[in-house]
Amino acid sequence: RFSGTFVGNADSTSPAAAPSPPAVAAATLPAVPTIPVVPTIVGVPNTVAEGVLNPNEVKPPASGTRKARVLYDYEAADSTELALLADEMITVYSLPGMDPDWLIGERGNQKGKVPVTYLELLS
């Protein structure tokens, strides 16, 4: 005889009849830190992080500026970026919290974000 293994067996106990484990009070559970989620759309800049940084309003750090030679022409995608021409020399620096793939570039009185991959950093 196989107790409780076949459907329709009169001797088997149903799972509903089994005693349930005691409920755990929420206060006894350890606190789990949560990470805030910022919705983004692929291909669209994160306006929450980038909205804080306007290259035209920032000042270069007292130290940490470098010269860079532009390797390729670059067309600025918007007003926060600086258009580049191959072989020109610009001054670059980074700001706290800035995407590491970008630097702030200055040419004369023009200023904007520039992609690091388009630059040869000097000095």
Secondary structure in CASP SS format (residue, H / E / C, confidence):
PFRMAT SS
TARGET T0000
AUTHOR 0000-0000-0000
METHOD secondary structure of the structure
MODEL  1
R C 1.00
F C 1.00
S C 1.00
G C 1.00
T C 1.00
F C 1.00
V C 1.00
G C 1.00
N C 1.00
A C 1.00
D C 1.00
S C 1.00
T C 1.00
S C 1.00
P H 1.00
A H 1.00
A H 1.00
A C 1.00
P C 1.00
S C 1.00
P C 1.00
P C 1.00
A C 1.00
V C 1.00
A C 1.00
A H 1.00
A H 1.00
T H 1.00
L C 1.00
P C 1.00
A C 1.00
V C 1.00
P C 1.00
T C 1.00
I C 1.00
P C 1.00
V C 1.00
V C 1.00
P C 1.00
T C 1.00
I C 1.00
V C 1.00
G C 1.00
V C 1.00
P C 1.00
N C 1.00
T H 1.00
V H 1.00
A H 1.00
E H 1.00
G C 1.00
V C 1.00
L C 1.00
N C 1.00
P H 1.00
N H 1.00
E H 1.00
V C 1.00
K C 1.00
P C 1.00
P C 1.00
A C 1.00
S C 1.00
G C 1.00
T C 1.00
R E 1.00
K E 1.00
A E 1.00
R E 1.00
V E 1.00
L C 1.00
Y C 1.00
D C 1.00
Y E 1.00
E C 1.00
A C 1.00
A C 1.00
D C 1.00
S C 1.00
T C 1.00
E E 1.00
L C 1.00
A C 1.00
L E 1.00
L C 1.00
A C 1.00
D C 1.00
E C 1.00
M E 1.00
I E 1.00
T E 1.00
V E 1.00
Y E 1.00
S C 1.00
L C 1.00
P C 1.00
G C 1.00
M C 1.00
D C 1.00
P C 1.00
D C 1.00
W E 1.00
L E 1.00
I E 1.00
G E 1.00
E E 1.00
R E 1.00
G C 1.00
N C 1.00
Q E 1.00
K E 1.00
G E 1.00
K E 1.00
V E 1.00
P E 1.00
V H 1.00
T H 1.00
Y H 1.00
L E 1.00
E E 1.00
L E 1.00
L C 1.00
S C 1.00
END
